[in-house]
């Protein structure tokens, strides 16, 4: 959302955090698809003309179903393997993601394109989502949890780390500190924002609402959502 607002400053946004049901990474695809359907219906009822599925796991599990069942554009997430593969110097890239993302066909297809040219090391960001949802974005325990999942990628020689979950950028300062200055960290959010803008222009959608702004909705406690939004847009 931070990156999208940069390219669409006059648009009206509805941001729905499904915090009562996260993390998605260990949920079944059927469960995630049903949540995605329910959330899409809610967004449509509130006037949405396009939907960004701002979750890698939900994209992998549900975006094909959503595109079949709803007649609006859907923009999904995907770990940024391509720019990582093109930019690596060591020939090794690391992907930090949820278990659901790493086994999704969308990710596996992208991985298959580049794995003959570079070595792709993967690791689940164990506990990362929970840290963010608890607002534990700094401190010794946060650094310990991040190091546990990041160190195996560094030990394997990765000089580029892909953040494959939309929670993980909130931990980017810690990730960068643990990784060191010679490791590049890639967040796919700017590319998603550009893709949304492209789709809206192609279909002549957007920037027509007379009241630009942002609505923040949550399935659970809205406090975390509002706090994180304040960190992004302070």
Buried (B, 14 or more C-beta within 10 A) or exposed (E): BEBBBEBBEEBBBBBBBBBEBBBBBEBEBEEBBBBBBBBBEBBBEEEBBBBBBBBBBBBBBBBBBBEEEBEBBBBBBBBBBBBBBEBBEBEBBBBBBBBBBBBBEBBEEBBEEBBEEBBBBBBBBBBBBBBBBEEBBEEEEBBEBBBBBBEBBBEBBBBBBBBBBBBBBBBBEBBBEBBEEEBBBBBBBBBBBEBBBEBBEEEEBBEEEEEEEEEBBBBBEBEBBEEBBEEEEE
